[in-house]
Amino acid sequence: MEKYARLRDKVKILEGIKLEQAPSIADTQILYVHDPCYLQKVIQGTLSSEEQKEIGFPWSPQMVQRSRRSAGATLAAAKAALQDGIATNLAGGTHHAYRNMGSGFCVFNDSAITARALQKEIDSKLRIAIIDLDVHQGNGTAHIFKNDASIFTLSIHGENNFPFKKETSDLDIGLADGSDDQTYLNALNIALDHLNTHFKPDFIIYLAGADPHEDDRLGRLNISTEGMRHRDETIFQYGKDRQIPIAFSMAGGYGKEITSTINIHLQTIQTALQCHMHHIG
């Protein structure tokens, strides 16, 4: 949890960034993708001990508040990106949350809520790509949108990593343990070519997990700091070249040293700034 405050402290001194408080997501917005009975249990604190164990932390009013703001911040970033081209949530990426249950430290699925909210509140014809580059498959997101042709789910993840039962995204690329920069960036280029040919999004929600990095405790991949920068640049450049707004979130990161995770997240934000400054210039 500490990484969030420390990342914020580093980000607030960067030029060209405006920090906004994360708004709380409304129940009606949560219900775009989540089951009413599940929402009720979260709000009232009546999740069973099994359900809490699956989420990974115990219920508290603070947990509910944090989960609401985490989803609210991704939606706020998406609405800002429609204006400014790019914006980020300094947390978020809670992609293991299903329609009717939380899992893997995820209570509400911020990317799914945001995608649906953009269609319901901004433009029903928006074609949205959720590009999930957290090292763990975006199983909740894939499942929520499995029958929805207007939202493209793309996940590049460690094949042998959590979740051990994968869902089917519109495009899944599972990588072997120990995969290097070259393998990873090749997979990304293949994925973006596919997205470009078969979907052509109007909007991108990008989960910029720090956990493919070689120093991650849980990642099992071997991507260098430079490889991570290259990955981020590839996504931001893809959006910029096609004038597609991007809202991104930090998603996972569990460095052996917390500073390595913070530095990868910070590098993602700096990379977005560089791409965007060019874009403004």
N, C-alpha and C positions, 0 to 999 in steps of 0.2 A: 504493500500500500504506500510505502514511503516514497516510491519512485515518482508518484504523481505530484506531490508538493515540490520535490526537488526539481522536477522537469519544469514546473511552472515558474520557479525562481529563475531558471536559466532562460526561459523563453521571454519573460517579461522585459529583459534588457535588450532584446533584439530590435533592430531598426525595422520599421515597416510592418509591425504587428500590433493589432489592437486586441487586448484581452477583454472578454466579456464574461460576466458570471453565467454559469450554466443554468438555463431555466429548467424548471421541473416539467416533465411530460404529463399531459392530461390523460385521465382514464380513457376518454373517448379515443385518443390516439393509440394508447396501448392496445385497445380492443380492435384496432384495425388488423392486428395479427395475432393477439393472444386470446385465449379462451377465458370467458367471463368468470368461470368457477376458479380457474387458476389465479386470476387477478384478485379475486375476492380473498382467497387464501393468503396471498402475499400481503395484502393490505391489512387483513385482520390478524395476521400472525398465527394462522391455523394450519400452516404447512406441517406435515408429519415429520418425525425425526428422520425417516428415510428420505423424504423430499429435501430436507435441509442438508442431509449428508451428500445427496446428489449435487446440490448447489455448491457445497464445499465450505460455506460459513453459516453460522447460526443466524436465525431471524432476530432482527431488532428494528425498532422504528428508524434508526440511522441507516440500516441496510436498505430499507424501502426508499428512503429519501435519496440516498446515494444512487440507487438503481434508476430512480425517476430522473435525476439530474444527468446521469450518464447518457440516458436515451435522449433527453431533452437537448443536450449539447450537440449530439450528432444531427438532430433535426435542425437546430439553430445554425449549425455549420453548413448544412445543405442549403438552407434558405439564403445564407450569406454568400455561398458559392454561386448561386444563381445571379446575384448582383455583382460579385467581385471576381468570379472565375475560380477561386480556390479558398477553402477555409478548413479548419481542423478542430476536432475535439481532442483535448489533451488526455482523455481517457477513452472509454468506449471500446467497440469491437467485441461486444458480448454475443458472439456467434454460436455458442452452444445452447442458448435458450431456445426451446421448442415452443410451439403454439400453447401447449398445456403443461409445460414443466420447465424448471430451470435446471442447469447442469454446468459443471466445470467452471465455477465462479461467475456464472452468467444468470441473471434473474429475468431481465427483459431483453429482447433482441433489438438493440438500437438500430442496426442497419436495416432490418426488416421493417421496423416501425417507420423509419425515415423514408424508405422507398415507397411504402404504401401512403404515407402522409403527403409526400410530394404529388403523387397521383390524385389523391382525394382533395387536396387543398390548393394545389397550384395548377396542374394540368393533367387531365385524365389520360392524355395520349403519350405522356413521357415514357420513353423506353430507357430503363435503368439497368446498368451493369453493376453488380456487386463483385468487386475484385478482391478476393480474400487471400492475402499473402502472409497471414499468420501461419506458423508452422503446423498448427493443428487444423484439421479439416473443419470448414464452416458447416457442420452437420445440421444445426438447428435452422440456419438460413436456407440451406438446400431443401430441407423437408418442408418448410413453410411455403416455399415458392415452387414446389416440384410440378405443379400443374398450371403455372402462370407463364405464358409466353411473352409477357411484356417486361418481365424482370429476369435478367440473365445472371445466374450464379456461377462464378468461376473461382475455383479453389486450387492453389498449388501448395502442397503440404507434405509432411513426412508420412510415407505410406504406413510405416510400422508404429507410428506415434498415436497417442490419444486423439480422437475417440476410436476405440478398437472396432466398433461397428460403424463403418462409414455410411453416409447417405449418398444419394446420387445428385450431384450438382449438374448444371447444364454442361459444364466442362470441369472435370477433375484431372489433375496431374499429381500423382503420388510419387514422391522421390524416395530413393533408397537412403538408409542411414549413411551419414558421411559424405553425401553429395556435395560437390564443390561449386565454386562460382560459375564455372563454364556450364555445367549441367543445369544449374538453376536459371541462369540468364537465357540459355537456349530454350528451356521450358517456358519461360515468360514470353519470349518472342513468338513461339509457336501459339501460345494462348492468345496473345494480342492479335496475331494474324487471323486466328479463328474468330475472335470477337468482331474484328473488322469486317470479315467476309460474311459472317452468318447473322450478325445482330445489329451492328451500328448503333451504339447507345447515344442518347441525348444527354445523359447524366451518369456520372461514375461515383459510386461510394467505394472507397479504397480502405481496406484494413491493412495498415502498415505495421504488422507485427515485428517486434525486434527479435523474436525468438528463433528465426533461422540462423542467427549469428553464431559463429563458432564458440563464443564464450558463454552461450546459454546453457543452463543446467538441464533444461528439459527438451531442447530443440533437436538434438541428434544430427543436425546438419552441420556443414563445415563452411559456412559462408563468411568471407572476410568482411571487415568494416568497409573496405572499398567496394566489394561486391554488393553490400547492402545499399551503399550510396548509388551505385549504378542501377540497381533494381528500382529505387525510388525515382531516379531521374527518368528512367524508361517510362514509368507510368505517367509522371507529370508532363513529360514531353509528348506522349501519346495524346493526352487531353488537350494540351496546348496547340498541337499541330491541327487538331480537328475542331478546336473551339468548344470542347466539351467541359462543362464545369465539373470540378472534383471536390467532394467533401471527404476528408480522410480522418481516420481515428488511429490511435496508437496501438490498440489491441495488445497481444501478449508480449511479455519480455521478462525473463527470469534469470538474469545474469548471475554467474558465480559471484561476481562483484556487482553490486547494484549500480555503480557508476558506469559500467560498460553498457547496461541497458539504457540508462538515462542518455548516454552519449549517442547511442544508435537512434533513439527517438528524436533527440535534438538535431542530429544530422538529417533526419527525414524532413523536419520543419525547415531547416536551413536550405535544403535542396529544393523544397517547394518555393521558398522565397526567391531563390536564384532563378528558377524557371519563370516565376511569375514577374520578377523585376524586368527581365528581358521582355516579357510579354507586354508589360506596361510601356516600357521604353519603345 
